[in-house]
């Protein structure tokens, strides 16, 4: 019998690989290839920050607003004092592909044609989310949280829909609160709706994205257990319908305890379980699994009506998370969908732990979580001051991981690896707690196989 020699070689090699004889496999985990900081003194940022602005409290990629081929960012500074104390602001950053800033446009009570609409302590910019071109005018739009807004009562909270111009200024607005925008949910004092925000995709298939809004101090079931609201939007930015998810609502069957702060962060994570419906990740920084305030992330597998079909908790003792958390880490301080980072066909996520102590007190960290379709973790990689090849530098109290965003392949490198942007809201560049944003240019995990069968023979 005659065999084709190349096929013979492939067959023999396959048997050899399956047997493991003479094969040494080495895997280098995913990590940071390089990084670029944007702050009051770095990254070509020419905007003016002041002490305690907390630039980097929130970050969202908003698409290519100026159509130059580079993804742009919106960055929250909730304690900005334009127009009055702690009214807040958002910076639109037109980015270069090296992670520096080309142009910055501020949106505040006195700038960006968003004028005279805020009150003291609203903390506009505590959260921000991209909406795509919501109204169909050809320009990208965003949602911005103001969790200390007093419409309807003290710190009930609000969300602003901002319809943008190509230069990052505001064309017009729609406010969503207990008193405006068609919101029919019931809020109570200090719920702080708008402390977290995410575009979670088009759940109900009407061609318009839904947003999830955090109210981490909601008292359903007990004190400060937290909640999120699913808002079904219209093209004009008003609310068509709402669905609450909490300890007592939305078919959520997980266990929340007092002080969990469910809704501290939110992300749309795509269709994780491959059932055709977008799914959601929610941070609960006060969760005590394994120890005090170690934090948790809940994976919510959704129904089209905004209720929960199944939930899976990720914490120090749940969801196959083996990374190791310590007391006070606040795992879940931020979360974002990463897409299929490792190429296994399953979407992955990034979660912040902004009080992690790697390298020093409260320097912070982020975790890359490589997921399974049931919401559990296959493996994880940590990025901090001492691991993940991130050289920073970070200093004590920086709170790296206070926000996180998927910025796509910003540098358009050969491996097309997704890059991420991380907030460090208490960074002291230029002054106390002015804040900063880091862009991390990522490298994927790499597995190398040594096929020399005679390595150990003399």
Phi, psi and omega in degrees: 000136182257129177250142172294126187298317176300321179292322176301317182296316179298317181298313181296318180296320180298314178299319180299313180296319181294328181285336180078001183290125175074011182251120174253122183251126179235126180247124173264120185292160175301151180189195185266127176276316176199172182214159178221126180265141172238122182204189179297340183233008186218155170078020177065023176279118184254007174289167180256118172252152178238165179305137177072013177294327180061048171301128183102006175294331178216146178218141170217139167281135188241015183085188184265084188297318184265005174057051176248007179090002181239134180292140181251166186235152165243131184232128182272142172229081192291345180254018174298145186253016176303123177083343181163171187294126174054035175288328175095167181199165172230136174257127170268117182253113173277114194265154164265161184285357174264006178089359174273171183261132174277303180218146176238136177236124181268140172240117182208188181295344182234001183222160174076020182059025170250087199242130169069026186250353184252162176236164180306137176071015176296329182057044171302130184103004176294334177213154179209144180215145175279149180238006189065204177268082188299316186266001174073027181264002180095358179240150183281151183232162182221162171244141183228132180271144175226078193291346180259010176299144187255015174304122177086343181159171185298121175055036172294324177096164182202164173232135176254130170265120182249118176269116193263157166267168182296339180269005178089358174278171185262129178274311169201171188227159169222122178268140174240117179206185179294344183248353186217160167080012177081010178286122185252002178290166179253121177250157177236165179305135176072015174295326178059049173297132182108002177287343174215151184211148172203142165281118185252016179086185185262087183298315189263009173059038176259006179085003182237132182290148171265156173239148173251135186236128181276143172224076195290346179257014175299145186254017176304122176084342182164173186293125173056034175287328175095166181198164166232153177245129171268120181250118174272116190262161167258171179297335181274358178091001174277172185260125178274324180196161181227152171219123179269142174236119183205189179297341183233009187215158171077019180063023175280120185251007174288168180259119173251147179239164179304135178078013178288330181059043172301127187104009176298327176211158181214146173212142164281130187241017181076192183269083186296316185268006172061037178256006179090003181238136180295146181242171192223144171245139184227129178275147177222084192292339181267005180298140186253017176305122177083343182163171188295126173053035175289330176093168181202161171234130176260129172265120181252115175271118199261159165261165183290342180269006178089000173274171184261129176275313178213152175229150177223127180268138173245118182203188180298339183231008183225152170079015178067028175276117185246015186288328182094107175247154176237167183305136176079010182294330185059044170303129186100008177298335174209159178202145178208148173285137185252357190071195181271084187292320187261007171072025180261006179087003182238135180292146181243169181222164171239136178231136179272154172222081197283358174247019174297145186254017176305122176083343182164171187292127173055034175286328175094168181199164168231150179244128168273120183249114180268117199262162166254163184291343178271004178092358174275174185258134173277314178198168181216155176227131181261141174236119182208191180295341185235002183211160179083011178067022176268120186260352175058238009273155170251153177239166181303137176081006184292323181064048169300127185106004177292338174209157178209145179217149174270113184257012179069199179272076187301315184275359176050048182278176189295329183271357176056032181284138177294133177258159181230154178241134187233132177275146174227080198291344179249021174299144186255016175304123176083342182164175188291125173054035176287329175095166181201165176229133177250131168261124181254115176276116194264156171237141181284166171292145182230130176252124179249136180243123175268115185264014181280109183282354185250019183308318189259014179254144178259000000 
